[in-house]
Amino acid sequence: MNFIHEYALLVAVSLPVAVVVAMQAYLFLNGERGTLLLPGFGAFPKVEIGAMEPAAVDVSPAKATARPVEFAVNDLCEEAA
């Protein structure tokens, strides 16, 4: 009985990890790439610092549309209160 108690926690923890690794291996062998079940198997993307040009920023003021101001239906009641 002590043998079961000693290794039950080990089996309970290692079984889900083994299932995830088996799923990743199955997907890899069937041609799937970049599934990232285990992100440690993939390479990090490279970012070149000097490759990107800064985008132009529009500094002109925003233009508002001319539309009449809308009042609430109960505006007169609010003023009376």
Kinemage of the C-alpha trace (Angstrom):
@kinemage 1
@onewidth
@group {chain A} dominant
@subgroup {mainchain}
@vectorlist {calphas} color= white
{ca met a 1} P 0.000 0.000 0.000
{ca asn a 2} L 2.878 2.405 0.671
{ca phe a 3} L 4.171 1.905 -2.865
{ca ile a 4} L 0.876 3.195 -4.298
{ca his a 5} L 0.854 6.179 -1.949
{ca glu a 6} L 4.442 7.087 -2.787
{ca tyr a 7} L 4.040 7.101 -6.549
{ca ala a 8} L 0.414 8.202 -6.972
{ca leu a 9} L 1.350 11.905 -6.839
{ca leu a 10} L 4.163 11.355 -9.330
{ca val a 11} L 1.784 9.667 -11.758
{ca ala a 12} L -0.899 12.328 -11.237
{ca val a 13} L 1.534 15.148 -12.055
{ca ser a 14} L 3.437 13.487 -14.881
{ca leu a 15} L 0.425 12.175 -16.798
{ca pro a 16} L -0.876 15.585 -18.036
{ca val a 17} L 2.668 16.659 -18.928
{ca ala a 18} L 3.182 13.459 -20.889
{ca val a 19} L -0.125 14.000 -22.731
{ca val a 20} L 0.874 17.541 -23.789
{ca val a 21} L 4.282 16.343 -24.984
{ca ala a 22} L 2.648 13.473 -26.886
{ca met a 23} L 0.198 15.887 -28.547
{ca gln a 24} L 3.064 18.156 -29.585
{ca ala a 25} L 5.018 15.215 -31.006
{ca tyr a 26} L 1.950 13.939 -32.879
{ca leu a 27} L 1.292 17.345 -34.428
{ca phe a 28} L 4.955 17.768 -35.348
{ca leu a 29} L 5.129 14.357 -37.025
{ca asn a 30} L 1.971 15.115 -39.034
{ca gly a 31} L 3.429 18.297 -40.456
{ca glu a 32} L 2.044 20.971 -38.127
{ca arg a 33} L 4.442 23.803 -37.425
{ca gly a 34} L 4.012 26.698 -35.035
{ca thr a 35} L 1.257 25.156 -32.928
{ca leu a 36} L 3.026 26.296 -29.748
{ca leu a 37} L 1.625 23.781 -27.324
{ca leu a 38} L 5.122 23.884 -25.911
{ca pro a 39} L 6.578 27.263 -26.853
{ca gly a 40} L 10.091 26.125 -25.986
{ca phe a 41} L 10.241 24.050 -29.174
{ca gly a 42} L 9.917 27.110 -31.428
{ca ala a 43} L 12.445 29.843 -32.161
{ca phe a 44} L 11.895 33.443 -31.167
{ca pro a 45} L 11.207 35.848 -34.040
{ca lys a 46} L 14.080 38.181 -34.853
{ca val a 47} L 13.469 41.919 -34.845
{ca glu a 48} L 15.936 44.125 -36.646
{ca ile a 49} L 16.150 47.516 -34.995
{ca gly a 50} L 17.259 49.588 -37.988
{ca ala a 51} L 14.919 47.964 -40.510
{ca met a 52} L 11.780 49.926 -39.682
{ca glu a 53} L 11.277 53.552 -40.672
{ca pro a 54} L 9.232 55.731 -38.346
{ca ala a 55} L 5.744 56.416 -39.642
{ca ala a 56} L 4.707 59.980 -40.479
{ca val a 57} L 2.456 61.567 -37.884
{ca asp a 58} L -0.417 63.829 -38.870
{ca val a 59} L -0.134 66.898 -36.628
{ca ser a 60} L -3.027 68.876 -38.089
{ca pro a 61} L -5.850 69.680 -35.656
{ca ala a 62} L -8.889 67.465 -35.683
{ca lys a 63} L -11.927 68.772 -37.535
{ca ala a 64} L -15.313 68.643 -35.898
{ca thr a 65} L -18.514 68.218 -37.853
{ca ala a 66} L -21.071 71.013 -37.531
{ca arg a 67} L -24.235 69.424 -36.215
{ca pro a 68} L -26.855 70.880 -33.903
{ca val a 69} L -26.606 70.194 -30.219
{ca glu a 70} L -29.049 67.536 -29.105
{ca phe a 71} L -30.866 68.021 -25.819
{ca ala a 72} L -32.368 65.351 -23.657
{ca val a 73} L -36.108 64.821 -23.782
{ca asn a 74} L -36.544 65.611 -20.109
{ca asp a 75} L -34.347 68.730 -20.236
{ca leu a 76} L -37.193 71.029 -19.151
{ca cys a 77} L -37.958 68.770 -16.207
{ca glu a 78} L -34.340 68.863 -15.150
{ca glu a 79} L -34.248 72.659 -15.245
{ca ala a 80} L -37.416 72.850 -13.120
{ca ala a 81} L -35.932 70.554 -10.525
